[in-house]
Amino acid sequence: MLNYAPFIGIRYSFSRKRNRFTSVIATVSMLGMVLGVASLIVVLAVMNGFAGELRGRILSLVPHGFVESTGEGVGQWRDLLSDIEGMEGVVAVSPYITEKAILGTAYMQRGAVITAIDPQLESKVSGLANAMITGDLQSLENGGFNVVLGISLANILRVGLGDYVDVTVPRLTVTPLGMFPRNKRLQVTGLFEIGAQPDAFQAYVSLATGQKLLGSKGRVDGLQIKTRDLFTAPEIMRGVAIQLPDTYSVKDWSQTQGSLFSAVKLEKLMVSLLLLSVVAVAAFNIVSTLVMSVAEKRRDIAVLRTMGARAGGIMAIFVAHGLALSGVGITVGAVVGVFLATNIATIIAALERALGMKLFDPSVYFISELPAELQSFDVAVVVAASVLLSLLATLYPAWRAACIAPAEVLRYE
């Protein structure tokens, strides 16, 4: 009898002779499962796309690795640069100096991060040159004191190409009148945009300007490194660390930007658990369907027991009954979710045309369209979790069905 349990359970699920109210509850349960599974798949795909977009934009400016001195800057940095360039996996190396500063105009003052770079070497290490929307990165070395600003920072300060900003750094200048913070007026010769947070706080000057402004006396804070591959950078940087003296500290992008991407992963996990509760509610709606189905099929259960069916066989019938109902919802939800996730950009574009408005205004959001990256692992996890929740939801009604005594049911038949 146990071998026939799945067939009887599936027959119960899609029988036309079911009570109408039971059919309505079963349909609502399946629709809830469709909604929960589809929304979970779509949200996970969007979170993956957002993480990928964030990684691409942030890491277009952030080098793959850094080498810094454990002391006060790197003195003979040119010799160190030549040594690192010859190491395995290293593509390019560039010096840098970085410091927090206050940028001010007649309209506004704003905290920022000033990074002094060699424009020619920087172009080989990061994508800053490709992110320029106005001006040229090489303009930093055209003579004079020049600066390149992020587009959001420039908008806050209300400056454009050719305007001047006053930069104040946490260094003291000693004069006969006393000590004052070091201040310099710089001309804006370029603006960059990557569509992420650095647009609002990052400013670049030439290495010579940075050394004069910060009083570095020929020293740099460290070297930026580009490796042959972003995802093997941690391994390559460990190899670089082995070949350098202990007086140098070596880091890769996963250490400098790790907290940001960890936060994105945590957000994805929390959103997944939140939406999984929708699937759980839909799954446990099946309990109501099965309880009513057990009450409706009491006579059939009694007949099966008198024909020799064991309690385990009765349980298997109603477990199959519940899984058949949820299986339809999970299957349809997975198909709908995959379709929406793979076509979400087209759907959003059509919706924007229909409404005549931009849902993701580039002036407000860092992204102008909703990114999505569907991963088969996420779909498999969603489907497996939904099946598991559905299985748990069927156990109690199935156990109640197995406990029905056939003599009590058939006594009055």
DRENVOTOR-351560 format. One record per residue (C-alpha): residue in three letters; x, y, z; residue number from 1. Coordinates in steps of 0.02 Angstrom, whole numbers, padded with zeros to 5 digits. Example, Ala and Ser with C-alpha at 12.3 -4.5 7.8 and 13.67 -1.06 7.14 Angstrom:
BEGIN
+------+--------+--------+--------+-----+
| code |      X |      Y |      Z | pos |
+------+--------+--------+--------+-----+
|  Ala |  00615 | -00225 |  00390 |   1 |
|  Ser |  00684 | -00053 |  00357 |   2 |
+------+--------+--------+--------+-----+
% end
This chain:
BEGIN
+------+--------+--------+--------+-----+
| code |      X |      Y |      Z | pos |
+------+--------+--------+--------+-----+
|  Met |  00000 |  00000 |  00000 |   1 |
|  Leu |  00145 |  00117 |  00037 |   2 |
|  Asn |  00195 |  00108 | -00148 |   3 |
|  Tyr |  00025 |  00176 | -00198 |   4 |
|  Ala |  00026 |  00317 | -00072 |   5 |
|  Pro |  00097 |  00450 | -00192 |   6 |
|  Phe | -00033 |  00410 | -00325 |   7 |
|  Ile | -00178 |  00418 | -00203 |   8 |
|  Gly | -00109 |  00580 | -00127 |   9 |
|  Ile | -00092 |  00663 | -00298 |  10 |
|  Arg | -00268 |  00604 | -00345 |  11 |
|  Tyr | -00335 |  00686 | -00186 |  12 |
|  Ser | -00245 |  00848 | -00232 |  13 |
|  Phe | -00322 |  00870 | -00403 |  14 |
|  Ser | -00488 |  00780 | -00384 |  15 |
|  Arg | -00640 |  00872 | -00450 |  16 |
|  Lys | -00750 |  00798 | -00313 |  17 |
|  Arg | -00666 |  00899 | -00174 |  18 |
|  Asn | -00766 |  01014 | -00064 |  19 |
|  Arg | -00774 |  01188 | -00143 |  20 |
|  Phe | -00713 |  01276 |  00014 |  21 |
|  Thr | -00565 |  01156 |  00026 |  22 |
|  Ser | -00524 |  01191 | -00156 |  23 |
|  Val | -00523 |  01378 | -00125 |  24 |
|  Ile | -00405 |  01361 |  00024 |  25 |
|  Ala | -00291 |  01247 | -00078 |  26 |
|  Thr | -00288 |  01372 | -00222 |  27 |
|  Val | -00247 |  01516 | -00105 |  28 |
|  Ser | -00105 |  01413 | -00029 |  29 |
|  Met | -00033 |  01377 | -00202 |  30 |
|  Leu | -00046 |  01560 | -00253 |  31 |
|  Gly |  00042 |  01612 | -00092 |  32 |
|  Met |  00181 |  01489 | -00131 |  33 |
|  Val |  00196 |  01558 | -00308 |  34 |
|  Leu |  00207 |  01736 | -00242 |  35 |
|  Gly |  00334 |  01693 | -00106 |  36 |
|  Val |  00450 |  01590 | -00216 |  37 |
|  Ala |  00444 |  01711 | -00363 |  38 |
|  Ser |  00475 |  01866 | -00256 |  39 |
|  Leu |  00618 |  01782 | -00164 |  40 |
|  Ile |  00705 |  01733 | -00326 |  41 |
|  Val |  00683 |  01907 | -00400 |  42 |
|  Val |  00746 |  01996 | -00244 |  43 |
|  Leu |  00899 |  01882 | -00231 |  44 |
|  Ala |  00939 |  01915 | -00414 |  45 |
|  Val |  00925 |  02103 | -00387 |  46 |
|  Met |  01034 |  02094 | -00232 |  47 |
|  Asn |  01165 |  01996 | -00330 |  48 |
|  Gly |  01157 |  02125 | -00470 |  49 |
|  Phe |  01172 |  02268 | -00347 |  50 |
|  Ala |  01323 |  02187 | -00264 |  51 |
|  Gly |  01404 |  02159 | -00434 |  52 |
|  Glu |  01368 |  02338 | -00488 |  53 |
|  Leu |  01437 |  02406 | -00325 |  54 |
|  Arg |  01592 |  02297 | -00338 |  55 |
|  Gly |  01624 |  02352 | -00517 |  56 |
|  Arg |  01603 |  02537 | -00481 |  57 |
|  Ile |  01698 |  02543 | -00317 |  58 |
|  Leu |  01840 |  02435 | -00379 |  59 |
|  Ser |  01858 |  02537 | -00537 |  60 |
|  Leu |  01943 |  02665 | -00423 |  61 |
|  Val |  02010 |  02552 | -00286 |  62 |
|  Pro |  02171 |  02460 | -00333 |  63 |
|  His |  02185 |  02273 | -00309 |  64 |
|  Gly |  02317 |  02291 | -00173 |  65 |
|  Phe |  02418 |  02409 | -00066 |  66 |
|  Val |  02594 |  02410 |  00005 |  67 |
|  Glu |  02624 |  02530 |  00149 |  68 |
|  Ser |  02767 |  02560 |  00269 |  69 |
|  Thr |  02743 |  02518 |  00452 |  70 |
|  Gly |  02845 |  02675 |  00488 |  71 |
|  Glu |  02826 |  02854 |  00426 |  72 |
|  Gly |  02798 |  02832 |  00240 |  73 |
|  Val |  02902 |  02752 |  00104 |  74 |
|  Gly |  03063 |  02846 |  00064 |  75 |
|  Gln |  03147 |  02751 | -00078 |  76 |
|  Trp |  02982 |  02713 | -00160 |  77 |
|  Arg |  03049 |  02708 | -00338 |  78 |
|  Asp |  03163 |  02561 | -00296 |  79 |
|  Leu |  03020 |  02473 | -00208 |  80 |
|  Leu |  02907 |  02506 | -00357 |  81 |
|  Ser |  03032 |  02425 | -00475 |  82 |
|  Asp |  03050 |  02272 | -00362 |  83 |
|  Ile |  02862 |  02245 | -00348 |  84 |
|  Glu |  02833 |  02266 | -00535 |  85 |
|  Gly |  02945 |  02116 | -00565 |  86 |
|  Met |  02845 |  02002 | -00448 |  87 |
|  Glu |  02729 |  01867 | -00515 |  88 |
|  Gly |  02550 |  01920 | -00548 |  89 |
|  Val |  02584 |  02107 | -00533 |  90 |
|  Val |  02532 |  02209 | -00685 |  91 |
|  Ala |  02562 |  02390 | -00630 |  92 |
|  Val |  02615 |  02491 | -00477 |  93 |
|  Ser |  02582 |  02673 | -00432 |  94 |
|  Pro |  02631 |  02782 | -00281 |  95 |
|  Tyr |  02504 |  02879 | -00180 |  96 |
|  Ile |  02484 |  02996 | -00032 |  97 |
|  Thr |  02315 |  03013 |  00052 |  98 |
|  Glu |  02249 |  03129 |  00187 |  99 |
|  Lys |  02084 |  03196 |  00250 | 100 |
|  Ala |  02052 |  03379 |  00212 | 101 |
|  Ile |  01922 |  03516 |  00210 | 102 |
|  Leu |  01875 |  03587 |  00042 | 103 |
|  Gly |  01793 |  03757 |  00043 | 104 |
|  Thr |  01719 |  03887 | -00073 | 105 |
|  Ala |  01623 |  04047 | -00045 | 106 |
|  Tyr |  01464 |  03942 | -00037 | 107 |
|  Met |  01506 |  03784 |  00058 | 108 |
|  Gln |  01636 |  03684 |  00154 | 109 |
|  Arg |  01648 |  03497 |  00143 | 110 |
|  Gly |  01757 |  03360 |  00216 | 111 |
|  Ala |  01848 |  03259 |  00084 | 112 |
|  Val |  01991 |  03138 |  00054 | 113 |
|  Ile |  02139 |  03209 | -00044 | 114 |
|  Thr |  02241 |  03079 | -00136 | 115 |
|  Ala |  02404 |  03128 | -00222 | 116 |
|  Ile |  02444 |  03019 | -00372 | 117 |
|  Asp |  02557 |  03005 | -00524 | 118 |
|  Pro |  02428 |  03025 | -00666 | 119 |
|  Gln |  02524 |  02919 | -00791 | 120 |
|  Leu |  02553 |  02774 | -00672 | 121 |
|  Glu |  02378 |  02791 | -00596 | 122 |
|  Ser |  02300 |  02760 | -00767 | 123 |
|  Lys |  02382 |  02588 | -00768 | 124 |
|  Val |  02323 |  02543 | -00592 | 125 |
|  Ser |  02142 |  02603 | -00585 | 126 |
|  Gly |  02001 |  02657 | -00700 | 127 |
|  Leu |  02005 |  02839 | -00644 | 128 |
|  Ala |  02057 |  02903 | -00816 | 129 |
|  Asn |  01907 |  02815 | -00895 | 130 |
|  Ala |  01790 |  02890 | -00764 | 131 |
|  Met |  01833 |  03070 | -00812 | 132 |
|  Ile |  01680 |  03162 | -00878 | 133 |
|  Thr |  01757 |  03335 | -00890 | 134 |
|  Gly |  01939 |  03381 | -00909 | 135 |
|  Asp |  02086 |  03262 | -00912 | 136 |
|  Leu |  02179 |  03169 | -00775 | 137 |
|  Gln |  02345 |  03221 | -00852 | 138 |
|  Ser |  02297 |  03403 | -00819 | 139 |
|  Leu |  02356 |  03378 | -00640 | 140 |
|  Glu |  02535 |  03393 | -00703 | 141 |
|  Asn |  02508 |  03543 | -00817 | 142 |
|  Gly |  02592 |  03658 | -00692 | 143 |
|  Gly |  02516 |  03753 | -00548 | 144 |
|  Phe |  02411 |  03679 | -00410 | 145 |
|  Asn |  02267 |  03581 | -00487 | 146 |
|  Val |  02136 |  03461 | -00421 | 147 |
|  Val |  02013 |  03334 | -00494 | 148 |
|  Leu |  01849 |  03315 | -00398 | 149 |
|  Gly |  01709 |  03188 | -00392 | 150 |
|  Ile |  01554 |  03253 | -00480 | 151 |
|  Ser |  01445 |  03247 | -00323 | 152 |
|  Leu |  01577 |  03336 | -00221 | 153 |
|  Ala |  01591 |  03471 | -00355 | 154 |
|  Asn |  01402 |  03493 | -00355 | 155 |
|  Ile |  01400 |  03513 | -00166 | 156 |
|  Leu |  01538 |  03644 | -00174 | 157 |
|  Arg |  01455 |  03726 | -00326 | 158 |
|  Val |  01614 |  03726 | -00429 | 159 |
|  Gly |  01653 |  03676 | -00607 | 160 |
|  Leu |  01800 |  03668 | -00725 | 161 |
|  Gly |  01916 |  03816 | -00699 | 162 |
|  Asp |  01847 |  03865 | -00528 | 163 |
|  Tyr |  01952 |  03869 | -00370 | 164 |
|  Val |  01933 |  03778 | -00204 | 165 |
|  Asp |  02025 |  03810 | -00041 | 166 |
|  Val |  02102 |  03654 |  00035 | 167 |
|  Thr |  02144 |  03645 |  00220 | 168 |
|  Val |  02242 |  03494 |  00282 | 169 |
|  Pro |  02285 |  03440 |  00460 | 170 |
|  Arg |  02463 |  03503 |  00448 | 171 |
|  Leu |  02532 |  03657 |  00538 | 172 |
|  Thr |  02626 |  03800 |  00457 | 173 |
|  Val |  02740 |  03895 |  00576 | 174 |
|  Thr |  02747 |  04083 |  00547 | 175 |
|  Pro |  02808 |  04231 |  00650 | 176 |
|  Leu |  02626 |  04260 |  00697 | 177 |
|  Gly |  02603 |  04082 |  00760 | 178 |
|  Met |  02550 |  03911 |  00696 | 179 |
|  Phe |  02409 |  03894 |  00570 | 180 |
|  Pro |  02331 |  03747 |  00476 | 181 |
|  Arg |  02408 |  03725 |  00305 | 182 |
|  Asn |  02297 |  03798 |  00170 | 183 |
|  Lys |  02311 |  03805 | -00020 | 184 |
|  Arg |  02201 |  03864 | -00162 | 185 |
|  Leu |  02183 |  03735 | -00302 | 186 |
|  Gln |  02106 |  03752 | -00474 | 187 |
|  Val |  01979 |  03622 | -00531 | 188 |
|  Thr |  02043 |  03546 | -00694 | 189 |
|  Gly |  01934 |  03391 | -00704 | 190 |
|  Leu |  01781 |  03299 | -00638 | 191 |
|  Phe |  01754 |  03111 | -00627 | 192 |
|  Glu |  01602 |  03002 | -00598 | 193 |
|  Ile |  01592 |  02817 | -00557 | 194 |
|  Gly |  01415 |  02816 | -00488 | 195 |
|  Ala |  01462 |  02770 | -00309 | 196 |
|  Gln |  01510 |  02848 | -00143 | 197 |
|  Pro |  01686 |  02909 | -00195 | 198 |
|  Asp |  01599 |  03037 | -00308 | 199 |
|  Ala |  01547 |  03130 | -00150 | 200 |
|  Phe |  01710 |  03136 | -00053 | 201 |
|  Gln |  01862 |  03099 | -00163 | 202 |
|  Ala |  01983 |  03227 | -00235 | 203 |
|  Tyr |  02146 |  03198 | -00329 | 204 |
|  Val |  02303 |  03305 | -00346 | 205 |
|  Ser |  02472 |  03270 | -00424 | 206 |
|  Leu |  02607 |  03185 | -00322 | 207 |
|  Ala |  02713 |  03343 | -00323 | 208 |
|  Thr |  02566 |  03449 | -00262 | 209 |
|  Gly |  02526 |  03323 | -00127 | 210 |
|  Gln |  02704 |  03317 | -00063 | 211 |
|  Lys |  02711 |  03507 | -00053 | 212 |
|  Leu |  02539 |  03522 |  00026 | 213 |
|  Leu |  02568 |  03385 |  00154 | 214 |
|  Gly |  02754 |  03413 |  00181 | 215 |
|  Ser |  02800 |  03234 |  00138 | 216 |
|  Lys |  02979 |  03278 |  00087 | 217 |
|  Gly |  02992 |  03153 | -00056 | 218 |
|  Arg |  02903 |  03014 |  00038 | 219 |
|  Val |  02740 |  02929 | -00010 | 220 |
|  Asp |  02613 |  02839 |  00100 | 221 |
|  Gly |  02625 |  02681 | -00003 | 222 |
|  Leu |  02606 |  02596 | -00171 | 223 |
|  Gln |  02448 |  02543 | -00261 | 224 |
|  Ile |  02455 |  02379 | -00355 | 225 |
|  Lys |  02354 |  02306 | -00498 | 226 |
|  Thr |  02359 |  02118 | -00517 | 227 |
|  Arg |  02318 |  02012 | -00668 | 228 |
|  Asp |  02149 |  01963 | -00596 | 229 |
|  Leu |  02037 |  02045 | -00466 | 230 |
|  Phe |  01981 |  01883 | -00384 | 231 |
|  Thr |  02155 |  01809 | -00369 | 232 |
|  Ala |  02222 |  01972 | -00297 | 233 |
|  Pro |  02220 |  01910 | -00115 | 234 |
|  Glu |  02330 |  01762 | -00161 | 235 |
|  Ile |  02448 |  01869 | -00266 | 236 |
|  Met |  02463 |  01998 | -00128 | 237 |
|  Arg |  02508 |  01862 | -00003 | 238 |
|  Gly |  02650 |  01814 | -00122 | 239 |
|  Val |  02705 |  01996 | -00128 | 240 |
|  Ala |  02704 |  02005 |  00063 | 241 |
|  Ile |  02817 |  01853 |  00075 | 242 |
|  Gln |  02948 |  01936 | -00036 | 243 |
|  Leu |  02950 |  02102 |  00057 | 244 |
|  Pro |  03033 |  02144 |  00224 | 245 |
|  Asp |  02930 |  02151 |  00383 | 246 |
|  Thr |  02940 |  02341 |  00378 | 247 |
|  Tyr |  02802 |  02342 |  00246 | 248 |
|  Ser |  02617 |  02306 |  00269 | 249 |
|  Val |  02526 |  02222 |  00123 | 250 |
|  Lys |  02337 |  02226 |  00100 | 251 |
|  Asp |  02218 |  02178 | -00039 | 252 |
|  Trp |  02049 |  02250 | -00090 | 253 |
|  Ser |  01952 |  02120 |  00009 | 254 |
|  Gln |  02030 |  02188 |  00169 | 255 |
|  Thr |  02011 |  02373 |  00130 | 256 |
|  Gln |  01834 |  02359 |  00059 | 257 |
|  Gly |  01782 |  02199 |  00148 | 258 |
|  Ser |  01663 |  02282 |  00271 | 259 |
|  Leu |  01561 |  02359 |  00130 | 260 |
|  Phe |  01536 |  02195 |  00039 | 261 |
|  Ser |  01505 |  02103 |  00203 | 262 |
|  Ala |  01365 |  02228 |  00238 | 263 |
|  Val |  01290 |  02192 |  00066 | 264 |
|  Lys |  01297 |  02003 |  00100 | 265 |
|  Leu |  01215 |  02028 |  00270 | 266 |
|  Glu |  01078 |  02134 |  00191 | 267 |
|  Lys |  01048 |  01998 |  00062 | 268 |
|  Leu |  01035 |  01867 |  00200 | 269 |
|  Met |  00912 |  01970 |  00304 | 270 |
|  Val |  00802 |  02010 |  00154 | 271 |
|  Ser |  00804 |  01825 |  00106 | 272 |
|  Leu |  00748 |  01773 |  00281 | 273 |
|  Leu |  00612 |  01906 |  00279 | 274 |
|  Leu |  00541 |  01847 |  00113 | 275 |
|  Leu |  00562 |  01666 |  00164 | 276 |
|  Ser |  00431 |  01701 |  00297 | 277 |
|  Val |  00308 |  01732 |  00155 | 278 |
|  Val |  00348 |  01559 |  00088 | 279 |
|  Ala |  00329 |  01489 |  00265 | 280 |
|  Val |  00156 |  01566 |  00285 | 281 |
|  Ala |  00103 |  01496 |  00116 | 282 |
|  Ala |  00175 |  01325 |  00162 | 283 |
|  Phe |  00085 |  01318 |  00328 | 284 |
|  Asn | -00078 |  01368 |  00243 | 285 |
|  Ile | -00068 |  01192 |  00176 | 286 |
|  Val | -00099 |  01133 |  00354 | 287 |
|  Ser | -00276 |  01205 |  00344 | 288 |
|  Thr | -00303 |  01122 |  00175 | 289 |
|  Leu | -00245 |  00954 |  00237 | 290 |
|  Val | -00343 |  00963 |  00400 | 291 |
|  Met | -00503 |  00992 |  00301 | 292 |
|  Ser | -00453 |  00858 |  00177 | 293 |
|  Val | -00425 |  00733 |  00318 | 294 |
|  Ala | -00598 |  00773 |  00388 | 295 |
|  Glu | -00673 |  00752 |  00214 | 296 |
|  Lys | -00582 |  00587 |  00181 | 297 |
|  Arg | -00614 |  00502 |  00349 | 298 |
|  Arg | -00717 |  00365 |  00268 | 299 |
|  Asp | -00585 |  00333 |  00134 | 300 |
|  Ile | -00451 |  00323 |  00269 | 301 |
|  Ala | -00555 |  00197 |  00367 | 302 |
|  Val | -00582 |  00089 |  00212 | 303 |
|  Leu | -00396 |  00092 |  00172 | 304 |
|  Arg | -00354 |  00040 |  00349 | 305 |
|  Thr | -00477 | -00107 |  00343 | 306 |
|  Met | -00398 | -00160 |  00178 | 307 |
|  Gly | -00231 | -00174 |  00267 | 308 |
|  Ala | -00152 | -00003 |  00247 | 309 |
|  Arg | -00033 |  00039 |  00389 | 310 |
|  Ala | -00026 |  00204 |  00482 | 311 |
|  Gly |  00135 |  00246 |  00389 | 312 |
|  Gly |  00045 |  00220 |  00224 | 313 |
|  Ile | -00093 |  00340 |  00275 | 314 |
|  Met |  00037 |  00469 |  00326 | 315 |
|  Ala |  00126 |  00449 |  00160 | 316 |
|  Ile | -00037 |  00479 |  00066 | 317 |
|  Phe | -00068 |  00646 |  00149 | 318 |
|  Val |  00114 |  00698 |  00142 | 319 |
|  Ala |  00107 |  00666 | -00046 | 320 |
|  His | -00059 |  00762 | -00050 | 321 |
|  Gly |  00021 |  00915 |  00032 | 322 |
|  Leu |  00181 |  00906 | -00071 | 323 |
|  Ala |  00081 |  00894 | -00232 | 324 |
|  Leu | -00011 |  01054 | -00189 | 325 |
|  Ser |  00147 |  01148 | -00137 | 326 |
|  Gly |  00246 |  01072 | -00281 | 327 |
|  Val |  00133 |  01157 | -00408 | 328 |
|  Gly |  00154 |  01324 | -00319 | 329 |
|  Ile |  00343 |  01304 | -00303 | 330 |
|  Thr |  00363 |  01254 | -00487 | 331 |
|  Val |  00256 |  01396 | -00553 | 332 |
|  Gly |  00339 |  01519 | -00433 | 333 |
|  Ala |  00514 |  01466 | -00487 | 334 |
|  Val |  00470 |  01484 | -00672 | 335 |
|  Val |  00390 |  01655 | -00644 | 336 |
|  Gly |  00535 |  01712 | -00533 | 337 |
|  Val |  00668 |  01659 | -00659 | 338 |
|  Phe |  00572 |  01745 | -00800 | 339 |
|  Leu |  00553 |  01907 | -00703 | 340 |
|  Ala |  00734 |  01905 | -00643 | 341 |
|  Thr |  00805 |  01880 | -00818 | 342 |
|  Asn |  00692 |  02011 | -00897 | 343 |
|  Ile |  00678 |  02139 | -00758 | 344 |
|  Ala |  00772 |  02274 | -00855 | 345 |
|  Thr |  00651 |  02257 | -01002 | 346 |
|  Ile |  00501 |  02257 | -00886 | 347 |
|  Ile |  00560 |  02413 | -00794 | 348 |
|  Ala |  00594 |  02502 | -00960 | 349 |
|  Ala |  00418 |  02459 | -01023 | 350 |
|  Leu |  00343 |  02518 | -00858 | 351 |
|  Glu |  00439 |  02683 | -00870 | 352 |
|  Arg |  00374 |  02710 | -01047 | 353 |
|  Ala |  00197 |  02672 | -00993 | 354 |
|  Leu |  00205 |  02789 | -00843 | 355 |
|  Gly |  00304 |  02923 | -00935 | 356 |
|  Met |  00427 |  02942 | -00791 | 357 |
|  Lys |  00597 |  02880 | -00736 | 358 |
|  Leu |  00585 |  02760 | -00588 | 359 |
|  Phe |  00771 |  02774 | -00549 | 360 |
|  Asp |  00819 |  02954 | -00580 | 361 |
|  Pro |  01009 |  02963 | -00608 | 362 |
|  Ser |  01013 |  03129 | -00516 | 363 |
|  Val |  00945 |  03044 | -00359 | 364 |
|  Tyr |  01009 |  02864 | -00370 | 365 |
|  Phe |  01182 |  02799 | -00410 | 366 |
|  Ile |  01101 |  02676 | -00531 | 367 |
|  Ser |  00985 |  02720 | -00675 | 368 |
|  Glu |  00916 |  02544 | -00698 | 369 |
|  Leu |  00883 |  02395 | -00587 | 370 |
|  Pro |  01028 |  02271 | -00601 | 371 |
|  Ala |  00993 |  02084 | -00587 | 372 |
|  Glu |  01108 |  01934 | -00586 | 373 |
|  Leu |  01019 |  01767 | -00575 | 374 |
|  Gln |  01121 |  01628 | -00494 | 375 |
|  Ser |  01066 |  01447 | -00509 | 376 |
|  Phe |  01126 |  01414 | -00331 | 377 |
|  Asp |  01003 |  01543 | -00262 | 378 |
|  Val |  00860 |  01465 | -00360 | 379 |
|  Ala |  00907 |  01292 | -00295 | 380 |
|  Val |  00914 |  01354 | -00115 | 381 |
|  Val |  00744 |  01440 | -00130 | 382 |
|  Val |  00663 |  01285 | -00205 | 383 |
|  Ala |  00743 |  01169 | -00076 | 384 |
|  Ala |  00691 |  01281 |  00070 | 385 |
|  Ser |  00514 |  01291 |  00003 | 386 |
|  Val |  00501 |  01102 | -00015 | 387 |
|  Leu |  00570 |  01077 |  00160 | 388 |
|  Leu |  00445 |  01200 |  00236 | 389 |
|  Ser |  00304 |  01116 |  00140 | 390 |
|  Leu |  00359 |  00945 |  00203 | 391 |
|  Leu |  00360 |  01006 |  00383 | 392 |
|  Ala |  00187 |  01081 |  00359 | 393 |
|  Thr |  00114 |  00914 |  00301 | 394 |
|  Leu |  00176 |  00808 |  00447 | 395 |
|  Tyr |  00047 |  00856 |  00579 | 396 |
|  Pro | -00111 |  00834 |  00471 | 397 |
|  Ala | -00038 |  00671 |  00401 | 398 |
|  Trp | -00007 |  00608 |  00578 | 399 |
|  Arg | -00186 |  00653 |  00627 | 400 |
|  Ala | -00249 |  00555 |  00477 | 401 |
|  Ala | -00145 |  00404 |  00528 | 402 |
|  Cys | -00221 |  00409 |  00703 | 403 |
|  Ile | -00400 |  00390 |  00641 | 404 |
|  Ala | -00477 |  00228 |  00706 | 405 |
|  Pro | -00573 |  00141 |  00564 | 406 |
|  Ala | -00697 |  00060 |  00685 | 407 |
|  Glu | -00754 |  00229 |  00750 | 408 |
|  Val | -00781 |  00296 |  00575 | 409 |
|  Leu | -00870 |  00143 |  00502 | 410 |
|  Arg | -00980 |  00111 |  00654 | 411 |
|  Tyr | -01117 |  00225 |  00590 | 412 |
|  Glu | -01093 |  00194 |  00403 | 413 |
+------+--------+--------+--------+-----+
% end
